[in-house]
């Protein structure tokens, strides 16, 4: 069962989301909020699998609120303004619901989350991870990853075929999904595949054609991994 919360400054909108959730057996709406600060405190204290989030709110824009979260929680944006669709795409939202939305459209969005979480859970026992980018879930084989680069609110996954996947996720979150024996963080901005490292010299790691710095905080663990 998916544990969800909803954030919207309109009580009627929250009632609609609550009513729709009650009609589904895949999701339970644990709590609703009209204030982002209260929602943030709840997220820090209780497990949340999904956020229904209004974009146009009085204090902080819903997009800005979602970007500040330090957890990788699927989000379904709800808004009356279609111009926000592109922004929803940019922050790797699972779906985007334009108000007023039907129950059928709501169910479709929730089913996307169900599938996404199932794929992520199944991947933990296998040699791949699931990455959401461009409104799609990508299966990424662990052996195909060369290194991962942190870019503010995003990460960029560099693959063996020279292609890249960019997704909204923290370095901490992606590292938790990777096997310790296969990947090591060498810098606040870099995680490398251990078996792709060519050499280590002058406080740098050579991997593929790249020379990546080793941060002072990570010197000890790098020395242990490559000793």
C-alpha positions as CSV (number, residue, x, y, z in Angstrom):
1,X,0.0,0.0,0.0
2,X,1.4,3.4,-1.0
3,X,1.5,5.9,1.8
4,X,0.7,9.3,0.4
5,X,0.2,12.9,1.5
6,X,-1.4,15.8,-0.3
7,X,-0.4,19.5,-0.2
8,X,-2.7,22.2,-1.5
9,X,-3.9,25.6,-0.2
10,X,-7.5,24.8,-1.3
11,X,-9.5,22.6,1.0
12,X,-11.8,21.5,-1.8
13,X,-8.9,20.3,-3.8
14,X,-7.7,18.2,-0.9
15,X,-11.2,16.8,-0.4
16,X,-11.2,15.6,-4.0
17,X,-7.8,13.9,-3.7
18,X,-8.9,12.3,-0.5
19,X,-12.1,11.1,-2.0
20,X,-10.3,9.6,-5.1
21,X,-7.7,7.9,-2.8
22,X,-10.6,6.2,-0.9
23,X,-11.8,4.7,-4.1
24,X,-8.4,3.0,-4.7
25,X,-7.0,0.0,-2.9
26,X,-3.4,0.8,-3.9
27,X,-2.9,4.1,-1.9
28,X,-3.8,5.4,1.5
29,X,-3.8,9.2,2.0
30,X,-2.1,9.5,5.4
31,X,-2.4,13.3,5.8
32,X,-3.4,16.5,4.0
33,X,-1.7,19.9,4.4
34,X,-2.5,23.5,3.5
35,X,0.9,24.6,4.8
36,X,4.1,23.5,3.3
37,X,6.1,23.9,6.6
38,X,3.8,21.4,8.3
39,X,4.1,18.9,5.4
40,X,7.9,19.2,5.5
41,X,8.0,18.4,9.2
42,X,5.8,15.4,8.6
43,X,8.0,14.1,5.7
44,X,11.0,14.4,8.0
45,X,9.3,12.2,10.7
46,X,7.2,9.7,8.8
47,X,7.7,7.5,5.7
48,X,6.1,8.9,2.6
49,X,5.9,7.0,-0.7
50,X,4.0,9.7,-2.8
51,X,3.2,13.4,-2.7
52,X,0.2,15.0,-4.4
53,X,1.5,18.6,-4.7
54,X,-0.2,21.7,-5.9
55,X,2.1,24.1,-7.7
56,X,0.5,27.5,-7.3
57,X,0.6,28.2,-3.6
58,X,0.7,31.4,-1.5
59,X,4.2,31.2,0.0
60,X,6.6,28.9,-1.9
61,X,5.9,27.6,-5.4
62,X,5.2,23.8,-5.3
63,X,8.1,23.2,-7.7
64,X,10.5,25.0,-5.3
65,X,9.2,23.1,-2.4
66,X,9.7,19.7,-4.1
67,X,13.3,20.7,-5.2
68,X,14.2,21.4,-1.6
69,X,13.3,17.9,-0.3
70,X,16.3,15.8,0.5
71,X,14.4,12.6,-0.2
72,X,13.6,10.9,-3.5
73,X,9.8,10.8,-3.2
74,X,7.6,10.3,-6.3
75,X,5.4,13.4,-6.9
76,X,2.2,13.9,-8.8
77,X,1.7,17.7,-9.4
78,X,-1.8,19.1,-9.4
79,X,-2.5,22.5,-10.8
80,X,-5.0,24.6,-12.8
81,X,-2.2,26.1,-14.9
82,X,-1.0,24.1,-17.9
83,X,2.1,26.2,-18.4
84,X,3.7,24.3,-15.5
85,X,3.8,21.0,-17.4
86,X,7.3,21.7,-18.7
87,X,8.6,22.5,-15.2
88,X,7.0,19.2,-13.9
89,X,9.0,17.5,-16.6
90,X,12.2,19.1,-15.6
91,X,11.9,17.9,-12.0
92,X,11.2,14.3,-13.0
93,X,7.6,14.3,-11.7
94,X,5.9,10.9,-12.1
95,X,2.8,12.7,-13.5
96,X,1.1,16.0,-13.9
97,X,-2.7,16.5,-13.3
98,X,-4.4,19.5,-14.7
99,X,-7.4,20.6,-12.6
100,X,-10.2,19.7,-12.8
101,X,-9.1,16.1,-13.4
102,X,-11.3,13.0,-13.5
103,X,-11.0,9.9,-11.3
104,X,-9.9,7.9,-14.3
105,X,-7.0,10.3,-14.9
106,X,-6.2,10.3,-11.2
107,X,-6.1,6.5,-11.1
108,X,-3.8,6.4,-14.2
109,X,-1.3,8.7,-12.4
110,X,-1.4,6.6,-9.2
111,X,-0.9,3.4,-11.2
112,X,2.3,5.0,-12.7
113,X,3.6,5.4,-9.2
114,X,2.7,1.8,-8.3
115,X,4.6,0.5,-11.3
116,X,7.5,2.8,-10.5
117,X,7.8,1.6,-6.9
118,X,7.5,-2.1,-7.9
119,X,10.3,-1.8,-10.4
120,X,12.5,0.0,-7.9
121,X,11.9,-2.6,-5.3
122,X,12.5,-5.5,-7.7
123,X,15.7,-3.9,-8.9
124,X,17.2,-3.9,-5.4
125,X,17.7,-7.7,-5.7
126,X,19.2,-7.5,-9.2
127,X,22.1,-6.0,-11.1
128,X,20.3,-2.8,-12.2
129,X,18.6,0.3,-10.9
130,X,15.6,2.1,-12.2
131,X,16.0,5.8,-12.9
132,X,13.2,8.2,-13.8
133,X,14.2,10.7,-16.5
134,X,12.2,12.4,-19.3
135,X,8.9,11.1,-17.8
136,X,10.1,7.5,-18.3
137,X,11.6,4.8,-16.1
138,X,15.0,3.7,-17.4
139,X,16.5,0.4,-16.5
140,X,20.2,1.0,-16.0
141,X,22.5,-1.9,-15.6
142,X,25.1,-1.3,-12.9
143,X,27.9,-2.5,-15.1
144,X,27.0,0.1,-17.6
145,X,27.6,3.0,-15.2
146,X,31.1,4.7,-15.4
147,X,30.6,7.4,-12.9
148,X,27.9,9.7,-11.4
149,X,28.2,13.5,-11.2
150,X,26.3,15.7,-8.8
151,X,24.8,18.9,-10.3
152,X,23.0,20.9,-7.6
153,X,19.5,19.3,-7.4
154,X,20.3,16.8,-10.1
155,X,22.7,13.9,-10.9
156,X,24.2,13.0,-14.2
157,X,24.9,9.3,-14.8
158,X,27.7,8.7,-17.3
159,X,27.3,5.4,-19.2
160,X,29.8,3.2,-21.1
161,X,28.3,4.2,-24.5
162,X,29.1,7.9,-23.7
163,X,25.4,8.7,-23.2
164,X,24.2,10.4,-20.0
165,X,21.0,10.3,-17.9
166,X,20.0,13.4,-16.0
167,X,17.5,13.0,-13.1
168,X,16.5,14.9,-10.0
169,X,18.1,13.0,-7.2
170,X,20.7,13.7,-4.5
171,X,24.1,12.0,-4.4
172,X,23.2,10.5,-1.0
173,X,20.0,8.9,-2.4
174,X,21.6,7.3,-5.5
175,X,24.5,6.1,-3.4
176,X,22.1,4.2,-1.1
177,X,20.8,2.3,-4.2
178,X,24.3,1.2,-5.3
179,X,26.2,-1.8,-4.0
180,X,29.2,-0.8,-1.8
181,X,31.5,-3.3,-3.5
182,X,30.9,-1.8,-6.9
183,X,30.8,2.0,-6.3
184,X,32.6,4.5,-4.1
185,X,32.1,8.2,-3.5
186,X,35.4,10.0,-4.2
187,X,34.2,13.6,-4.0
188,X,31.1,15.5,-2.9
189,X,30.3,15.7,-6.6
190,X,31.5,12.3,-7.9
191,X,30.7,8.6,-7.4
192,X,32.8,6.2,-9.5
193,X,32.4,2.5,-10.5
194,X,35.3,0.7,-8.8
195,X,36.1,-1.6,-11.8
196,X,36.2,1.4,-14.2
197,X,39.0,3.2,-12.5
198,X,42.2,3.2,-14.5
199,X,44.5,4.8,-12.0
200,X,44.8,7.0,-8.9
201,X,47.4,9.7,-8.8
202,X,47.9,13.2,-7.5
203,X,44.6,13.3,-5.5
204,X,42.7,12.4,-8.7
205,X,41.0,9.3,-10.1
206,X,41.4,8.5,-13.8
207,X,38.3,6.9,-15.2
208,X,37.7,6.6,-18.9
209,X,38.9,9.9,-20.4
210,X,38.1,11.8,-17.2
211,X,40.3,12.9,-14.4
212,X,38.1,13.3,-11.3
213,X,39.3,15.0,-8.0
214,X,39.4,13.1,-4.7
215,X,37.9,15.2,-1.9
216,X,39.7,15.4,1.4
217,X,36.6,13.9,3.2
218,X,36.9,10.8,1.0
219,X,40.6,10.2,0.9
220,X,40.5,7.5,3.6
221,X,37.7,5.4,2.0
222,X,39.3,5.7,-1.4
223,X,42.6,4.4,0.0
224,X,40.8,1.5,1.7
225,X,38.9,0.5,-1.5
226,X,41.9,0.7,-3.8
227,X,44.6,-0.6,-1.4
